[in-house]
Amino acid sequence: MDFLPFTRPDIDEPTIAGVGEVLRSGWITSGPQVKAFEAALSKLCGGRPVRCFNSGTATLEIGLRLAGIGEGDEVITSPLSWVATANVVLEVRGRPVFVDVDPRTRNIDLDAVEKAVTPATRAIIPVDLAGLPVDRDRLYDLARRKHLRVIEDAAQSFGANWHGKPLGSFGDLVSFSFHANKNITSAEGGALVLPDERLVPLCEALRLQGVVRSGEDGMESNWHMFQVVLPERMERAKFIARMRDHGIGVGVHYPAMHLFKLYRRLGWHEGQFPHAERIGRQIATLPLFPRMADSDVDRVCEAARKVLS
Ligand SMILES: Cc1ncc(COP(=O)(O)O)c(C=O)c1O
């Protein structure tokens, strides 16, 4: 008799073909496909902003950080969940406070939540166990009355509805997981739905080591980069934009790190490393990869000559 697992991901041929396309494209980290996926998710979530991460654990942690949860803050949650639900509270130095579940739904008992609120309570993480939604009306009524943030652990409930409204399309922060055993999967991955566009820059910064990407940077390569340092008369952003008009991508690796806000706060300042600062301001990475043809190299040179003349 065949073994019947409790779950098995269903990966169809178009998905396999789609992955092949991505692998062949050469852009295998977060790129256009992730952007398109985020846009599709946002549509399902009533147009609210959605950002993808590498797990539903990361989305919970970032959700807590975006809600301002930190040192000593109490976060009430269910003891009946995957352990990530509480671990993320420890990760941000908060204190997970468990309350019992309702034996009928197996979800967090909202009466017990109300009783557990103390002056140190800052947030609730409700969990929709097995995909059954926690009572959103009572949850948000309680959160409003007690001035608490909600980070919905909807890892298991993507696609579920509350009175006809898809989870994620309303409420505070909502965290989905696309881990292999979920209803839809990206093997590993998660999405965070934000209640407010204004949280997007911080969310994106937290996703990438505090770095905010502009539209033009971020081409990635190994150390075989072909880099030029532009003359001071040429503003790098203009060079990049004009090369783009010629259909050529240009990267930036790297602005001098000691001038980032984080390191300025630690005491570093402009003028300490004049070489790194000048190069960091003017450096540009031109295309170079194994499958470039000689004609591509000619195109890059021709475009650069025109842009710089
Ligand atoms: C309820 C619950 N919370 C959090 C997570 C964490 O998600 P991930 O495995 O994508 O990190 C999962 C999934 O495994 C989950 O089921």
The ligand as a Gaussian input file, in Angstrom:
#p B3LYP/6-31G(d) Opt

LIG

0 1
 C        0.935000      29.030000      12.287000
 C        2.259000      29.222000      11.654000
 N        2.981000      30.309000      11.986000
 C        4.168000      30.549000      11.417000
 C        4.702000      29.704000      10.468000
 C        6.043000      30.019000       9.918000
 O        6.086000      30.059000       8.533000
 P        7.405000      29.602000       7.742000
 O        7.530000      28.125000       7.859000
 O        7.136000      30.047000       6.331000
 O        8.557000      30.332000       8.366000
 C        3.985000      28.569000      10.064000
 C        4.417000      27.665000       9.003000
 O        5.220000      26.839000       9.025000
 C        2.736000      28.310000      10.694000
 O        2.034000      27.234000      10.376000

